[in-house]
Amino acid sequence: MANPPELVWLDNLTPKSTRFDDTYYTRDNGLEETRHVFIGGNRLEARWSEGQSPVIGEFGFGTGLNFLATWQAWDSHLARQKDLSPSGTNLQDAQLTFISFEKYPLDRTSLERALSCWQDLSPWTERLVAAWKPEADGWQSLHFGSVTLILFIGDAADGISSIPHGIDAWYLDGFNPKTNPELWSLELMTAAFAASNPGATLASYTAAGWVRRTLQSAGFSIAKRKGFGHKRDMTIGTR
């Protein structure tokens, strides 16, 4: 059975992990941070427009905010493409595959509560919540039309050896590296490098020096980019 998270709820419905002493997203604007750090940091919209369909990998599914923001951006991309090609012939095979690891999944009620403040995402949230069944450990797939969420419930270090697809864009979104160092370890980042396709990118909200050095030791080429909000820097990289 899946390990339950240890949560408290801050006054604006922001969930905080007491296990890792960190919130699941920034209290300022978690959705905009997701768009800036992960979607922007991996240049996903530009890559989609170029005809690519990068497989996304994520450490730390959490509330699913990153997945939902990406799904929304993908649907917006498809709508724009349909306007350019009304027949839709170029969209029939377009697929978004999102692979994520989560050791401490939220139950359905907590997931819905955590996502309730993001009204922009409500159509996508409703579909995710309806399909959410995190009780069993291991791999599971949830299908939403052109979008497939492949979720591993359990320790990422155990699941990454059986990852079903090579990754083209990583979302490194574990809790604070100081309180959750296992999800930023050299062993796991080396495994992520091995699971990456040539040219794969990565993005993370953290610019901690030891995290960047760990990623470099794993084989990635690392750089800094303007962070979101009050954060001066974030991390991006390529394989």
C-alpha positions in Angstrom: 0.0 0.0 0.0 1.1 3.6 -0.7 2.7 5.6 2.1 0.4 8.4 3.2 1.7 12.0 3.2 2.0 13.9 6.5 0.1 17.2 5.8 -1.0 20.4 7.5 -3.0 23.0 5.6 -2.0 26.6 5.7 -4.7 29.3 5.8 -5.0 29.7 2.0 -5.4 25.9 1.3 -1.7 25.5 0.7 -0.7 21.9 1.7 2.6 21.6 3.7 4.5 18.4 4.3 5.5 18.1 7.9 7.8 15.2 6.9 9.9 17.5 4.7 8.9 20.9 6.3 8.1 22.4 2.9 5.0 23.5 1.0 3.9 21.7 -2.1 4.1 24.9 -4.1 4.9 28.5 -3.5 2.2 30.4 -1.7 2.7 33.4 -4.0 1.6 31.8 -7.2 2.4 28.2 -7.6 0.8 27.9 -11.0 2.8 30.7 -12.6 5.9 29.3 -11.0 5.2 26.0 -12.7 4.7 27.6 -16.0 7.9 29.6 -15.7 10.2 26.9 -14.2 9.1 23.7 -15.8 7.2 24.5 -19.0 9.3 27.5 -19.8 12.6 26.0 -18.5 12.2 23.0 -20.8 11.0 25.1 -23.8 8.0 22.8 -24.2 5.7 25.2 -26.1 8.4 25.9 -28.6 9.2 22.2 -29.0 5.6 21.3 -29.5 5.4 24.1 -32.2 8.4 22.5 -33.9 6.5 19.2 -34.2 8.2 17.5 -31.3 6.4 15.5 -28.6 8.9 15.3 -25.7 8.2 12.7 -23.1 8.2 14.4 -19.7 9.6 12.9 -16.5 9.0 14.3 -13.1 10.3 13.6 -9.6 7.6 14.5 -7.1 4.0 14.4 -8.5 2.7 16.1 -5.3 -0.7 17.7 -5.9 -0.4 17.2 -9.7 -0.1 20.9 -10.3 2.8 20.5 -12.8 0.9 17.8 -14.7 -2.3 19.8 -14.9 -0.5 23.0 -16.0 1.3 21.0 -18.7 -1.9 19.3 -19.8 -3.6 22.7 -20.1 -0.7 24.2 -22.1 -0.8 21.1 -24.3 -4.5 21.5 -25.0 -4.0 25.2 -25.8 -1.2 24.2 -28.2 -3.5 21.7 -29.9 -6.3 24.3 -30.2 -3.9 26.7 -31.9 -2.7 24.1 -34.3 -6.3 23.2 -35.1 -6.9 26.8 -36.0 -3.9 26.6 -38.4 -5.0 23.3 -39.8 -8.8 23.0 -39.5 -8.8 19.5 -41.0 -6.8 18.3 -38.0 -4.8 15.9 -40.1 -1.5 17.0 -38.5 -2.9 16.4 -35.0 -4.2 12.8 -35.2 -1.0 11.3 -33.8 -0.1 14.1 -31.4 0.4 12.7 -27.9 1.7 14.0 -24.6 3.2 11.4 -22.2 3.9 12.5 -18.7 5.8 10.1 -16.3 6.0 11.0 -12.6 7.2 9.4 -9.4 5.5 9.9 -6.0 6.3 8.1 -2.8 3.7 9.7 -0.6 0.6 10.3 -2.7 -2.3 12.4 -1.6 -5.7 10.8 -1.2 -8.4 11.9 -3.5 -10.0 14.3 -1.1 -6.7 16.0 -0.3 -5.8 16.2 -4.0 -9.1 17.9 -4.8 -8.7 20.3 -1.9 -5.2 21.2 -2.8 -6.2 22.0 -6.4 -9.4 23.8 -5.6 -7.7 27.2 -5.5 -6.6 26.9 -9.2 -9.8 27.8 -10.9 -8.0 28.1 -14.3 -7.3 24.4 -14.1 -10.7 23.2 -12.9 -11.8 21.3 -16.1 -8.5 19.3 -16.0 -8.6 18.9 -12.2 -12.0 17.3 -12.4 -10.8 14.7 -14.8 -7.7 13.9 -12.8 -9.5 13.7 -9.5 -12.1 11.4 -11.0 -9.4 9.0 -12.2 -7.2 9.2 -9.1 -6.4 5.8 -7.5 -3.1 6.0 -5.7 -3.7 3.1 -3.3 -1.5 0.5 -5.0 2.3 0.7 -5.3 4.0 0.5 -8.6 3.2 1.7 -12.1 -0.2 2.8 -13.3 -1.4 4.6 -16.4 -4.2 7.2 -16.6 -5.4 8.1 -20.1 -7.0 11.4 -21.0 -7.4 11.5 -24.8 -4.2 12.7 -26.3 -2.6 12.8 -22.8 -1.2 9.8 -20.8 -0.1 10.1 -17.2 2.2 7.2 -16.2 2.6 7.3 -12.4 4.9 5.3 -10.2 3.7 5.1 -6.6 6.8 4.3 -4.5 10.4 5.3 -4.2 11.7 6.8 -7.4 15.0 5.0 -6.9 13.1 1.7 -7.2 10.9 2.7 -10.1 13.4 4.4 -12.4 15.1 1.2 -13.5 11.8 0.1 -15.1 10.8 3.4 -16.6 8.7 2.7 -19.7 10.0 5.5 -21.9 13.1 7.5 -22.4 12.7 11.0 -21.1 13.1 14.2 -23.2 12.3 16.8 -20.5 12.7 16.5 -16.7 10.8 18.3 -14.0 13.0 18.1 -10.9 10.5 19.1 -8.3 11.2 17.3 -5.1 10.8 19.1 -1.8 13.5 21.3 -0.5 16.9 19.6 -1.2 17.9 20.3 2.4 15.1 18.3 3.9 14.6 15.8 1.1 18.1 15.0 -0.1 17.3 11.5 -1.3 15.3 12.9 -4.3 18.4 14.9 -5.3 21.0 12.3 -4.7 23.8 11.5 -7.2 22.5 8.0 -7.5 19.1 9.1 -8.6 20.4 11.9 -10.9 22.7 9.4 -12.5 19.8 7.1 -13.1 17.8 10.0 -14.5 20.7 10.7 -16.9 20.7 7.1 -18.0 16.9 7.2 -18.6 17.2 10.4 -20.7 17.2 10.5 -24.5 20.1 12.4 -26.2 19.4 16.1 -26.0 17.0 15.8 -23.1 16.5 18.9 -21.0 15.8 19.5 -17.3 14.5 22.3 -15.2 14.3 22.9 -11.5 13.2 25.7 -9.2 16.3 25.3 -7.1 19.7 26.8 -7.9 21.5 25.3 -4.8 25.2 24.9 -5.6 25.4 21.3 -4.5 22.4 20.3 -6.6 23.9 21.8 -9.7 27.2 20.0 -9.0 25.4 16.7 -8.4 23.6 17.1 -11.8 27.0 17.9 -13.5 28.5 14.8 -11.8 25.7 12.8 -13.2 26.5 13.9 -16.7 24.2 16.9 -17.4 25.4 20.2 -18.8 24.0 22.8 -16.3 23.2 26.5 -16.4 21.3 29.0 -14.4 18.2 31.0 -15.6 16.1 33.8 -14.1 14.1 32.3 -11.3 10.4 32.9 -10.5 9.3 35.8 -8.3 11.7 36.6 -5.5 14.1 33.7 -6.5 17.1 35.1 -8.3 18.0 31.9 -10.2 16.7 28.5 -11.2 18.5 25.5 -12.8 18.2 24.3 -16.4 20.3 21.6 -18.1 20.7 19.3 -21.0 22.0 15.7 -21.6 
